[in-house]
Amino acid sequence: MSIDRAVQQRYSAASEVAEPGLCCPVDYDPQYLKVIPADVLEKDYGCGDPVSYLQPGERALDLGSGAGKVCFIAAQIVGPSGTVIGVDLNDDMLAVARRAQPEVTRRLGYGNVSFAKARIEDLALDLEFLDRHLDRHPVRCHDDLVRLDELADRLRRDSPLIPDGSVDVVISNCVLNLVAPQRKQDMFAEIARVLRPGGRAVISDIVSDIDVPTAMQADPHLWSGCYSGALQEERFLDGFTRAGLTGLTILKREARPWETVGDVEFRSVTVAAYKPPTREDTPTRHAVVYRGPFAAVTIDTGLQMIRGRVVPISPDDLRAILAGPYVEHTYILEAELADPEPQQPSSTLPFGLSALSVRASTPGRIRYRPSTESAACVQPSGTCGC
Ligand SMILES: C[S@@+](CC[C@H](N)C(=O)[O-])C[C@H]1O[C@@H](n2cnc3c(N)ncnc32)[C@H](O)[C@@H]1O
């Protein structure tokens, strides 16, 4: 049996009869569970709690929403001014979630959740639209297959289910491991695509301490049970950085493995990853001072920051710092500009300063003042709201 089919069958069955021990269910804040019907509550196949990191008013996307528990909790945290979209591949899981939706809306007094059918590695393609099309135009020959591929490409391009940059936060609970190895990087790329610049992903998933052996990867039951598709912990983090996300932060890492199979330890982690603001949003001519407590640190762009030292930074560094968790550890400075003539030969100045007039009484020295970006960016929670 293929891994795809094994995942479909396992979660169809688990949508009808709760399967205890499938993943490692979580203790969510009980205040959010009161409005959720029992049918949903018992079908809890997560392994962490990404949802508690949401903020009121945010547009959240839940990857692999299953019976909808995480979405219905998220609905209450983002509140009536926010929205939640749950995406799942499995019709039976979607049916459980949609059945519960009117009741949750009635109990909350507002409805801000919707569910859609898509693969999380291909979030532009609306699979329910495709299903309806296939009902009317079944694939009978190779030409039909070619036409279907063309339609899918048109749909992705002209009416993407989840458009580029349309989401503030992507969350997911115990799903990324289920995506086929050859599509895993597409999945990370999709997370980066749908996030708005400055948005973030908060993901709980199962990771392994060493690479899962090939024989174990070929076992459909272990795969659908959230073991075999788990990425080795560092590779999991690399997936986000390779997709262009920065500021990778491990928010929670279970000390004890959830399970040990053969030689391999499987444990739950919750990580955050940030999408840098776009180039246009970011001014240049900045420097950074790292506040400590470490003597020096390196961020995902490769920039090394030395505690207490004024380090000129590139636009990419600035975008990465403004995107998220680095900002609270830094002072961001801006070169003082003077009119009308540069006081320093422009060829020696860093990062685009050559075109500017820079105030400096000593040749070779740039004077910086605090930048408004850093002050505006740090919120009481320590997160970046820009
Ligand atoms: C382990 S369950 C987690 C469900 C839910 N997040 C929770 O916390 O209860 C995995 C869910 O992901 C869905 N799924 C698996 N692979 C998927 C894919 N490639 N695209 C979309 N959904 C997928 C399954 O149908 C299932 O509902």
The ligand as a Tripos MOL2 file, in Angstrom:
@<TRIPOS>MOLECULE
LIG
   27    29     1     0     0
SMALL
NO_CHARGES

@<TRIPOS>ATOM
      1 C1         -2.0440   13.5550   13.0860 C.3       1 LIG1
      2 S1         -3.4730   14.2870   12.4000 S.3       1 LIG1
      3 C2         -3.4990   15.8790   13.1720 C.3       1 LIG1
      4 C3         -4.8380   16.5440   13.0970 C.3       1 LIG1
      5 C4         -4.9620   17.8550   13.8730 C.3       1 LIG1
      6 N1         -3.9260   18.8020   13.5160 N.3       1 LIG1
      7 C5         -4.9640   17.6260   15.3700 C.2       1 LIG1
      8 O1         -4.1810   18.2690   16.0820 O.co2     1 LIG1
      9 O2         -5.7890   16.8300   15.8450 O.co2     1 LIG1
     10 C6         -2.9560   14.5970   10.7460 C.3       1 LIG1
     11 C7         -4.0000   15.2590    9.8270 C.3       1 LIG1
     12 O3         -3.3110   15.7440    8.6660 O.3       1 LIG1
     13 C8         -4.0140   15.3720    7.4970 C.3       1 LIG1
     14 N2         -3.0080   15.2570    6.4230 N.ar      1 LIG1
     15 C9         -2.0430   14.3260    6.2640 C.ar      1 LIG1
     16 N3         -1.2730   14.5890    5.2000 N.ar      1 LIG1
     17 C10        -1.7820   15.7370    4.6510 C.ar      1 LIG1
     18 C11        -1.4150   16.5310    3.5260 C.ar      1 LIG1
     19 N4         -0.3810   16.1930    2.7440 N.pl3     1 LIG1
     20 N5         -2.1370   17.6280    3.2550 N.ar      1 LIG1
     21 C12        -3.1990   17.9790    4.0460 C.ar      1 LIG1
     22 N6         -3.5750   17.2740    5.1300 N.ar      1 LIG1
     23 C13        -2.8820   16.1650    5.4360 C.ar      1 LIG1
     24 C14        -4.6970   14.0680    7.8570 C.3       1 LIG1
     25 O4         -5.8100   13.8490    7.0230 O.3       1 LIG1
     26 C15        -5.0600   14.3180    9.3170 C.3       1 LIG1
     27 O5         -6.3260   14.9130    9.4370 O.3       1 LIG1
@<TRIPOS>BOND
     1     1     2 1
     2     2     3 1
     3     2    10 1
     4     3     4 1
     5     4     5 1
     6     5     6 1
     7     5     7 1
     8     7     8 2
     9     7     9 1
    10    10    11 1
    11    11    12 1
    12    11    26 1
    13    12    13 1
    14    13    14 1
    15    13    24 1
    16    14    15 ar
    17    14    23 ar
    18    15    16 ar
    19    16    17 ar
    20    17    18 ar
    21    17    23 ar
    22    18    19 1
    23    18    20 ar
    24    20    21 ar
    25    21    22 ar
    26    22    23 ar
    27    24    25 1
    28    24    26 1
    29    26    27 1
@<TRIPOS>SUBSTRUCTURE
     1 LIG1         1 GROUP 0 **** ****
